[in-house]
Amino acid sequence: MKVEQLFTALKKSQEARGIYFNKDKDLVFELLEALLLNKERYGYMACPCRLACKDKKKDKDILCPCDYREPDLEEFGACYCGLYISTDLNSNKIDPQYVPERRPPEKIF
């Protein structure tokens, strides 16, 4: 799969749920390329902003979209890596904020 295809597929499915890609298209394509690289490396699309351990079962919480995306979007308007943003951030109802890492330290390998 090419990055443009992934962009188109994810954009359609996520926007239907009120979740948008970051407005910085260069960042989005860089992150999508990293997702595809992780899929090639590990066989699954692990979050490109976190270290995967090559064990899908152990990395389950960081498969994109990760388990932390929803709470990040609700609290900060963006996910940890900045790939996805909320409706409010997309429409400038809220200002961008720093998103801290939610993944528990014991899951970081």
N, C-alpha and C positions, 0 to 999 in steps of 0.2 A: 504494500500500500504506500502511496505517496502522501507527503504531508498535506498537499492541497485536498486530496480525497478525504483524509482524516478530518481536516478543518471543516469541509462541507458537511460531512456526516454528523460530526459532533455539534456543529453550530445549529443545525436543524433540530436535532433531538434535545439539546439543552435549552435553546430559546423557547421551545414549546413548554418548558417547565419554568420559565422566567429566570433562567440563568444564562449569562452572557459571557463571551470571551472578553478579556481585557481589551481596552481600546487601543493599546499599543500592539499593533499587528506584528511588528518585528519580534517582540517578546513572545507573542502567541506562537508564531511559527518556529521560533527557537525551542520553546517548550514542547511543541508537538513533534519536532524532529527528535528531541531527546526521548520522548515517550516511545517513538518508533524504534529508536536505538536500543532502549531498554527491552522492548519486545523482542528485538533480534538477539540481544545478549542473554536474556533470562527466559524468554518465552511468554512474557506478560508485560503489560504496560505499567510499570511501577512509577510512582511520582518522580519526576526528574530532579526534584529539589531535596530528595532524601536518599540515603544510602540503602540499597536493596541488598539482601543477603543471599540471593539466588535460590531461595526456598519459597515458593509461592504461598505455601501454607503460613509461614512466618511473616511474609510480606503482605498478607491479605488486607491488612488495614491501610496499606499505602498503594493499592491498585487504583489507578485513576478511573473515575473520581474517587478519591480516598475517603475513608470514614470520617475524616475531619473537615471535609469541605462544607457540609451543611452547617455545623456550628460556627465555622469561620465566616461563612457568608452571612449568617444571622447576626453575629456579634460585630464583625469588622467590615462586612460588605465585599470581602474578597477572600479567596482561599490562600493558603500559606504560600504557594509558589506564584500566585498572581495570575494564573491562567484564567480562572473564572471569577466573575464579579456579579454582584447582585443587581436587581432591577433598580434599587435606590442609588447605588453607586453609578450604574450605567446612565441614569437620568440626572446625575449630579445633585440628588437630594441629600446625599451625605458626602463628606470629604474622605479621601483615601486615608487609611490608618495602617500602622505597623501591625502585622499579623504574627503573633508569637507561635512557636512550635507547640503543638498539642500532643504530639506523639509521646507517650510515656517513655522515660529513659530506659526502662528495662526492655523495650521493644527495639531500641536502636542498637544495631549490631556493629 
